């Protein structure tokens, strides 16, 4: 029998994320540098542990009408089927059809952070997305319905006590439309997710790991992004 322990491995994964986030908070003096460091910790987690079909980047999102989202700290997007991602001087532009999830990251969650994240998420969900019929050997399948874009927040701490209590739930419920935050992690305390139109707040010692597994589950149920109408973007070549 092997001496490996799955529980121990998952505990260490969470502790590694929490340790890195704490180090960023305690050692980075400049707020912008501290924020960039925290973003990179989450991006590294996603790019290390999500299936290869997904990529995570700091990015803007654009639609075929030429409308851009705000810049997002974390965009999880398709790199298996989507043919169009533009990059210039480390600025990444992702087509709206490719997006699975978007997150904002901060050191601590509070009312203003939630409101800010809701606006950022809404700027992506409000974009136009195309979906073409899918060809196969015997003909074509109908256009795939657009998948719901997951929105969320990622932080180390909470300004509220308890960290995951009524105050968090109340502010999460302040926007249940385009700014809805489906899932989030407060790494030192726990995580939350939306289930049957209610927010489930879970205190968890292995919060980062538990959150990661829940996110992967949500991505699995999202299925595959629709077939992008690349010619709808190509019209801008002629402008």
Buried (B, 14 or more C-beta within 10 A) or exposed (E): EEEEEEEEEBBBBBBBBBEBBBEBBEEBEEEEEBBBBBBBBBBEBBBEBBEEBBBBBBBBBBBBEEEBBBBBBBBBBBBEEBEBBEEEEEEBBBBBBBBBBBBBBBBBBBBEBBBBBBBBBBBBBBBEBBBBEBEEEEEEEEBBEEBBBBBBBBBBBBBBEEBBEEBBBEBBBEBEEBBBBBBBBBBBBBBBBBEEEEBBBBEBEBBBBBBBBBBBEBBEEBEEBBBBBBEBBEEEEEE
